[in-house]
Amino acid sequence: MKEKKQLKIGGIIDGVGWNYMGWRHPDMPANASENIDYYVQKAKRLEEGKFDTIFLVDVSHIGPGMIPHYLSMFEGVSILSALSMVTHSIGLTATIATSYADPFTVARQMASLDKISNGRAGWNAVTSNPGGLANYSRTHLSKADLYPMKKEFLEIVEGLWDSYEDDAFIRDKESGVFYDHRKMHALNYRGNYFSVDGPLNISRSRQGRPVIFQAGSSSDFMNIASKHADGVFLPADNLEDAKAFSQELKRRVELEGRSFDDFLLAISHNPIVGQTEREAEEKFQELQALMPIYRIQKPKLFGSAEKVADQIQSWYEAGAMDLLLIRQEHPLGFDDFIDLVVPILQERGIFRKEYESNNLRGNLGLPYPENRYSI
Ligand SMILES: Cc1cc2nc3c(=O)[nH]c(=O)nc-3n(C[C@H](O)[C@H](O)[C@H](O)COP(=O)(O)O)c2cc1C
């Protein structure tokens, strides 16, 4: 059993919503997915709710029939850089696919976001859908390449983030010593997919390096995540599945010689909450009425705030969820959750009333990763 940390909560801001009809709601700007004012407003609201992190999902190829959010949206690191300037404590996590990006660029981009935000960056590393191969000039590769490629990608990014030891930069104007060259390390990585010399030209941040999340479900996914992730974003519709994932990941994380206490299981939910069951039902019907040809399912977390808080508590206490990622189904979903459910979770001592730390690792209760060359 894990040593119990408080529950962690993140907010997935997906513009007009992760459904077909949300954009038509009177309270939703129809261009929310490309509207920075909307993102700023939501980011500030999540920070008022003491959420651990903003979490942005992504897509690598689109076509007709996809949800409106995917059809016209911002790129994640760009939004998060802007949001870093209007927030102070909340984490900033972007999804970037290892199948399509370039490892040197991602290492540099994420390390820059980490320094710009004073240690609040997170990266959700996904393989993504193979459909993206055609957008990123990689049609010579196939689905079977994606996990071997991801393994190399992560080894490179982690290696590049250790390019400089923590005390490498002296910047002493008097003596003229800018840095200690013995504390700069090249990587010289040679793989089947990538070849990267390094070093990376940016020093480590207040939290050492960005937090690494990974999303997926297969055995290959779990093998790589057990070694190279601080947390995983899992598909789990029910508590039994989540518990089974948790047990299997525990086994694999411990096989890597790591403590499972330092590993977070993230599950997403799209609660519809009201002061009463009836109010939640009205919100659900309001959404359904926006586009009667598409039906959405009633979410798992549904009903009065008290009932939703009970459900969250049972997942958390079963060790099946360390980080709850909230998505808004209804355009006021974050507001309802923050106003109605968060105070109950705080009252029960499950969720924080104040941020504990000034960086993402600190708030998530993750240890500081020592530079491999300093140990
Ligand atoms: C919970 C969860 C979240 C995911 N989020 C994204 C995402 O934001 N963008 C993306 O391109 N793929 C996303 N994926 C897809 C994965 O990257 C991966 O392509 C897919 O799960 C297939 O790998 P698997 O067989 O290991 O599950 C997600 C998958 C899961 C399970």
The ligand as an SDF file (V2000), in Angstrom:
LIG
                    3D

 31 33  0  0  0  0  0  0  0  0999 V2000
   -5.4680    8.3460  -20.9960 C   0  0  0  0  0  0  0  0  0  0  0  0
   -4.8530    8.5390  -22.3490 C   0  0  0  0  0  0  0  0  0  0  0  0
   -4.6130    9.8310  -22.8190 C   0  0  0  0  0  0  0  0  0  0  0  0
   -4.0540   10.0350  -24.0900 C   0  0  0  0  0  0  0  0  0  0  0  0
   -3.8430   11.3060  -24.5310 N   0  0  0  0  0  0  0  0  0  0  0  0
   -3.3450   11.5100  -25.7800 C   0  0  0  0  0  0  0  0  0  0  0  0
   -3.1660   12.8350  -26.2880 C   0  0  0  0  0  0  0  0  0  0  0  0
   -3.4380   13.8260  -25.6320 O   0  0  0  0  0  0  0  0  0  0  0  0
   -2.7180   12.9630  -27.5630 N   0  0  0  0  0  0  0  0  0  0  0  0
   -2.4000   11.8970  -28.3530 C   0  0  0  0  0  0  0  0  0  0  0  0
   -1.9940   12.0980  -29.4760 O   0  0  0  0  0  0  0  0  0  0  0  0
   -2.5420   10.6330  -27.8840 N   0  0  0  0  0  0  0  0  0  0  0  0
   -3.0140   10.4200  -26.6230 C   0  0  0  0  0  0  0  0  0  0  0  0
   -3.1840    9.1350  -26.1650 N   0  0  0  0  0  0  0  0  0  0  0  0
   -2.8680    7.9800  -27.0770 C   0  0  0  0  0  0  0  0  0  0  0  0
   -1.5450    7.2930  -26.7100 C   0  0  0  0  0  0  0  0  0  0  0  0
   -0.4910    8.1380  -26.9950 O   0  0  0  0  0  0  0  0  0  0  0  0
   -1.3490    6.0120  -27.5220 C   0  0  0  0  0  0  0  0  0  0  0  0
   -1.1900    6.3290  -28.8670 O   0  0  0  0  0  0  0  0  0  0  0  0
   -2.4780    5.0250  -27.4240 C   0  0  0  0  0  0  0  0  0  0  0  0
   -2.9330    4.9100  -26.1040 O   0  0  0  0  0  0  0  0  0  0  0  0
   -2.0000    3.6520  -27.9440 C   0  0  0  0  0  0  0  0  0  0  0  0
   -0.9540    3.1380  -27.1320 O   0  0  0  0  0  0  0  0  0  0  0  0
   -1.2610    1.9680  -26.0960 P   0  0  0  0  0  0  0  0  0  0  0  0
   -1.5240    0.7610  -26.9190 O   0  0  0  0  0  0  0  0  0  0  0  0
   -0.0350    1.8170  -25.2440 O   0  0  0  0  0  0  0  0  0  0  0  0
   -2.4400    2.3920  -25.2690 O   0  0  0  0  0  0  0  0  0  0  0  0
   -3.7270    8.9220  -24.8950 C   0  0  0  0  0  0  0  0  0  0  0  0
   -3.9540    7.6410  -24.4150 C   0  0  0  0  0  0  0  0  0  0  0  0
   -4.5020    7.4330  -23.1650 C   0  0  0  0  0  0  0  0  0  0  0  0
   -4.7260    6.0380  -22.6910 C   0  0  0  0  0  0  0  0  0  0  0  0
  1  2  1  0
  2  3  1  0
  2 30  2  0
  3  4  2  0
  4  5  1  0
  4 28  1  0
  5  6  2  0
  6  7  1  0
  6 13  1  0
  7  8  2  0
  7  9  1  0
  9 10  1  0
 10 11  2  0
 10 12  1  0
 12 13  2  0
 13 14  1  0
 14 15  1  0
 14 28  1  0
 15 16  1  0
 16 17  1  0
 16 18  1  0
 18 19  1  0
 18 20  1  0
 20 21  1  0
 20 22  1  0
 22 23  1  0
 23 24  1  0
 24 25  2  0
 24 26  1  0
 24 27  1  0
 28 29  2  0
 29 30  1  0
 30 31  1  0
M  END
$$$$
